[in-house]
Amino acid sequence: MRVTRQEAERMTRLIHDLLQLSRLDAEKVRFRKAPLPLESVLVDAADRFAFQCRQKEIDFQLSLEEDLPRVYADRDQIDQVLDNLLSNAVKYTPEGKKISLTARKCSDGYVEVAVADRGIGIPKKDLERIFERFYRVDKARSRSLGGTGLGLSIAREIVRAHGGSIQLESNYGKGTTVRFTLPPCEPEVTQL
């Protein structure tokens, strides 16, 4: 019974993710973009994963540069990107290791958010395919941990739809860092 329930839940997640990717591909997703203070989004994301990190005795650190500009983004969509990235970091980081969530302003005005872990890392041969749909580095392990193989693809499409970019760096056996950028809000023009 437990296995049937787990497989049903996995299939539900898979269908949800496929529908979302289909809508993103067809540009049918209606983004509710607005000026967004990224600090509160990141603090909330850290709070959502604090319990899981404590359970695995993972040291979770949040580090935000002062005076981050507001970004023009859809809060729910950015939450999903963060949830996908942080979920992967928690899944693939062994007990007692570290995860960090950071944000800084780039020289071009964009804001860069990074999720870094000291987990199992990704072999070099898999890095170029990591954002492909359904691609999994370790298929057996990913399935047992509940992944659909679509989280990074969804994150990439959401970030791109916001006018940002996403990249991943990893050292096998040492950890992974995923960075994404978001555009700042345009400065408000005051009328005379």
MARRO-836533 format. One record per residue: residue in one letter; x, y, z of N, C-alpha, C, CB in turn. Coordinates in steps of 0.1 Angstrom, whole numbers, plus 2048, in hexadecimal, padded with zeros to 3 digits. Atoms other than C-alpha are relative to their C-alpha. Glycine has a CB too. Example, Ala and Ser with C-alpha at 12.3 -4.5 7.8 and 13.67 -1.06 7.14 Angstrom:
REM residues 2
A8097F480087B7D384E80980C8007F680080C
S7F77F58008897F58477F880B8088048057F2
This chain:
REM residues 192
M8087F480080080080080980D8007F780080C
R7F77F57FF81C8188098078037F380B7FE80B
V7FA7FE80D82E8127E87F68067F68067F37FB
T80A7FB80980E8187D57FD80F8027F37F8801
R8027F27FD8088397E780C8087FB7FE80180F
Q7F47F980482C8447E18018027F180D7F9805
E8007FF80E82A83C7BC7F58097FB7FE7F27FA
A80B7F780480884E7B980480E8027F37FC808
E7FC7F27FD81786D7C980B8047F680680180F
R7F67FD80A83586B7B27FA8037F280A7F57FF
M8067FD80C81F8697947F880D8007F67F47FD
T8077F37FF80A8867A080A80C7FE7F980280E
R7F67F680282A89B7A38058017F280C7FD80A
L7FC80080E8358907817F68067F78037F17FC
I80B7FA80881489A77180080F8027F27FA803
H8007F27FC8158BB78380C8077F980080380F
D7F47FA8068398C27777FF8017F180C7F8804
L80280080F8318B87537F680A7FB7FB7F27FC
L8097F68048138CE75280680E8017F37FF809
Q7FA7F37FF8278EB75F80A8037F580780180E
L7F67FE80B8438E67467F98037F38097F47FF
S8087FE80C8298E372A7FB80F7FF7F47F67FF
R8057F280081A90573480B80A7FF7F980280E
L7F57F780283C9157378058007F180C7FC809
D7FC80180E8459087147F78077F78017F17FC
A80A7F98098259157057FE80E8047F37F8801
E8017F27FB82A9367187F180380480480A7F5
K80D7FF7FB80893072880080380F7F87F37FE
V7FF7FD7F281493774B7FE80F80280D7FC807
R8027F27FE80795875780880480D7F1804802
F7F77FB7F482296876D7F980C80680E8037FB
R8057F47F981698078780C8078067F67FC80C
K7F47F97FC8369947877FD80D8078098037F4
A8027F37F88399B17A080E8038067F57FF80A
P7F47FD7F98559C37B28017F780D80180F804
L80080A7F68619A97CB80D8028098007F27FA
P7F47FF7F88789AD7E98067F28027FD80780E
L7FB80E80088E98E7E58047FB80E80C8007F6
E7FC8047F289A98E8097F57F880680380C809
S80B8087F98779838167FE7F37F97F4809800
V80280C8078749697FB80B7F58048018027F0
L7F58097FC89695A8047FF7FC80F80D8067FE
V8028047F288F95B82A7F57F68017FD80D808
D80B80A80086E9498248047F37FB7F48067F8
A7FB80C80587F92F80F8097F980A8088027F3
A7F88067F689992982A7F87FA80B80A80B806
D8098057F587D9268447F97F27FB7F580A803
R80780D80486B90B82E8097F48017FC8027F1
F7F680C80088B8F582D8077FF80D8098027F5
A7F98017F38978FB8517FE7F38077FC80C809
F80380C7F98858DD85F8077F47FA7F17FE800
Q7FA80B8078928C584480F8008037FE8017F1
C7F27FF7FD8B58D284A8047FC80E80580F7FD
R7FD8047F28B38CE8707FF7F18017F6807809
Q80280F7FF8A68AA86B80D7F97FB7F47FC7F7
K7F48068068C58A285680D8068068018027F1
E7F57FA7FA8DC8B786C8098077F68097F6808
I7F97F880A8E58CD84E80180E8057F87FF7F2
D7FD7F27FC8F48EF8567FB8097F480F803803
F8067F880A8DE90784280380F8027F07FE7FF
Q7FC7F27FE8EB92A83D7FA8097F58108027FF
L8067F68088D994882E80980C8007F1803803
S7F77F48018EF9658227FB8097F580F7FC7FE
L8057F68098E098481280880C8007F1803803
E7F97F38018F39A28057F780B8048068027F2
E8087F57FC8E79C28147FB8087F480780980A
D8067F780B8D09D97FF7FF7F97F380980C7FF
L80380780D8C69BF7E57F58087F97FC7F1803
P80B7F98078B19D07CA7F47F67FF8058047F2
R80C80880388D9C47C68017FA7F27F3808802
V80180780D8889AC7A97F28017FB8067F2801
Y80D80080686C9AC7917FD7F17FC7FF8097F2
A80280E80185E9897957F37FB80580B7F8807
D80C8077FB84197179C8047F980D7F97F77F5
R7FC8067F38449677C17FE7F18007F880780B
D80380F7FF8349457BD80A7F87F77F27FD7FB
Q7F780780984A93C79F80F8008068008077F2
I7F38007FA86A9477B18017F780C80480F804
D80180A7F685F9337CF8027F27FB7F3801808
Q7FE80D80685D9157B980E7FD7FC7F67FE7F4
V7F280280488091A7AB8087FD80D80580D7F9
L7F98027F388D91D7CF7FD7F38067FD80B809
D80480D7FA87A8FF7DB8067F47F87F07FE7FF
N7FA80A8088878EA7BE80F7FF8037FE8027F1
L7F28007FE8AB8F47C48047FC80E80680E7FD
L7FD8037F28AA8F27EA7FC7F18037F8809809
S80480E7FE8988D07E980B7F77FB7F37FD7F8
N7F48088058B48C27D380B8018098048057F2
A7F57FF7F78CE8D07EA7FE7F880C80280F804
V8028087F48BE8C08088007F17FD7F2804807
K80080E8048B889F7F680E7FA7FF7F97FE7F3
Y7F38058048DC89C7EB80C8048098038037F2
T7F67FC7F68EE8AA8098007F680C7FE80F805
P8008097F58F98908237FE80880E80C7F8800
E8017FB7F38F389584880D8078047FC7F580A
G7F47F97FA90A8AE8598078097F68097F6805
K7F97F780A9138C18397F980E8008007FA7F2
K8057F280090A8E582F7F98037F380C809802
I8077FA80B8F28F781880080F8027F17FA7FE
S8017F27FF8F391C8117F78067F580E807800
L8097F88098DA93480180580E8017F17FE804
T7FB7F28008E99557F67FA8087F58107FF7FF
A8057F680A8DF9747E380980C8007F2804802
R7F77F58018F49907D57FC8087F380F7FC800
K8027F880C8F19AD7BC80C7FF7F77FE80F804
C7F580180A9059A879C80380E7FA7FC7F67F5
S7FC7F38069189C378A7F68057F580E7FF7FA
D8097FB80A8FD9C476F7F28038057FE7F47F5
G80C7FC7FA8E29CB7887F77F58047F880A7F8
Y80880C7FD8D39A87888037FB80E8027F57F6
V7FD8067F38D09957A98037F17FE7F480280A
E7FC80E8028E19737AB7FC7F980D80F7FF7FD
V8038087F58D39597C28087F37FE7F07FD802
A7F980C8018E893A7CA7FC7F680B80F802800
V80280B7F68E09197DB80C7F77FE7F37F87FD
A7F48088009009067E47FF7F680B80D809802
D80080B7F69048E57F580D7F98007F57F67FD
R7F48087FF9208CF8017FC7F17FF80880380D
G80580D80190E8B07F58087F77F77F28017FB
I7F980B8079168937DE8058057F27F77F57FD
G7FB7FB80D91B8A97BF7FB7F87F480F800800
I80480680D9168A079A80C7FD7F87F680A7F9
P7F480380892F88E78480080A7F47FF7F27FB
K7FD7F780B93E8A47697F97FC7F380F8017FD
K80780480C92F88F74D7F18038008037F17FE
D80E7FD7FF90C8977597FC80F8007FA7F980C
L8037F17FE90F8BD75D7F98067F480D807803
E8067FA80C9078C67397F17FC7FD8087FD7F3
R80E8058028E68B373A7F780280C8007F17FD
I8077FF7F38DB8BC75E7F38077FF80980680A
F80D7F98018BF8D47537F77FA7F680380E7FB
E80980780A8B08BC7397F57F98088087F57F8
R80C8067FA88E8AF7408027F18037F48027F8
F7FF80E7FC88D88D75280E7FB8027F97F87F6
Y7F28057FE8B388C7558037FF80E80A80A7F9
R7FC8027F28BF87D77580E7FA8007F67F6807
V7F28057FF8E387777F7FF7F180580880980A
D80180D7FA8DA8597957F17FC8008067FF80F
K80E8038028B984B7897FA7F980C7FE7F97F4
A8058087F58B48327A57FE80980D8097F4803
R8017F77F48BC84B7C17F680B7FF80E806803
S8097F58028A88677B27F27FB8028028067F2
R80E8067FF8898517AF7FD7FD80F7FF7F37F7
S8038037F288C8457D37FE80D80880C7F8806
L8017F47F888F8697DF7F48097FB80C8097FE
G80D7FA80486F8737CC80180A7F57FA80780B
G7FF7F680B87D8887AF7F97FC7F380E8037FE
T80680380D86C88B78D80A8027F57F48097FE
G7F67FD80B88B89677A7FC80D7F88017F47F7
L8057F58078798B677180380D8077F27FF7FD
G7FF7F47F88818CE78D80A80B7FB8057FC80E
L7F77F68058A08DE77E7FC8067F380E7F97FE
S8067FB80C88F8E175C7F680B8027FA7F47F7
I80B7F67FC8728F376C80780D8057F77FA80A
A7F97F47FB88A90A77F8068087F580B7FB80A
R7F97F980B89D91275F7F58087F88077F77F7
E80A7F980887D91B74C7FA80C8077F57F67FC
I8067F57F886F93176880A80B8017FD7FB80F
V7F67F57FF89094476C8018077F280E7FA804
R7FF7FA80E8939497467F38097FD8017F57F6
A80D7F880286E95574580180D8077F47F8804
H7FE7F37F987997075E80B8087FB8027FC80F
G7F57F980589597B74980E7FE8067FD80F800
G7F48037F98B096B75E8077F47FA7FD7FD80E
S7F980C8048C994F75A8037F780C80D8047F9
I7FD8097F68D293076D80B7F77FC7F37F7803
Q7F58098038F191B76F8037F780C80D8097FD
L7FD8097F68FE8FE78380F7FC7FF7F77F37FF
E7F28057FF9228F578F8007F580A80980C804
S80080B7F792A8D57A080E7F98007F57F67FE
N7F48087FF9488C17AC7FB7F380780B807809
Y80580D7FB94089C7B08077FD80E8037F57F6
G7FB8047F29438927D580280C80980D7F97FF
K7FE7F37F89468B77E07F580980180C8077FA
G80C7F77FF9268C97D97FC8067F380380A80A
T8067F980B9118DD7C17FC80E8037F47F87FA
T8057F27FE9099027BC7F78037F480C80A802
V8097FB80B8EB90E7A77FE80F8037F37F8800
R8027F27FF8EA9337A07F68047F580E8087FD
F8097FB80A8CE94678F7FF80F8037F27FA801
T8017F27FF8C996B7887F28057FD80A8077F6
L80D7FA8028AA98178880380F7FD7F67FE80C
P7FE7F28038A79A47797FA80980B7F98047F3
P8057F67F68A39C27917F38077FA80B80A804
C80B7F88048849D779080680D7FA7F780480C
E7FC7F38068879F577A7FF80B80A7F88037F3
P8027F57F688DA1578E7F48077FC80D8097FF
E80D7F880286DA2879380480E7FB7F880080D
V7FE7F380586BA4777F7F68098067FE8007F0
T8097F77FA85DA647917FC80B7F680780780D
Q8067F6809847A7C77E80080E8067F27FC7FB
L7FF7F27FB84CAA17817F38077FE80B8087FA
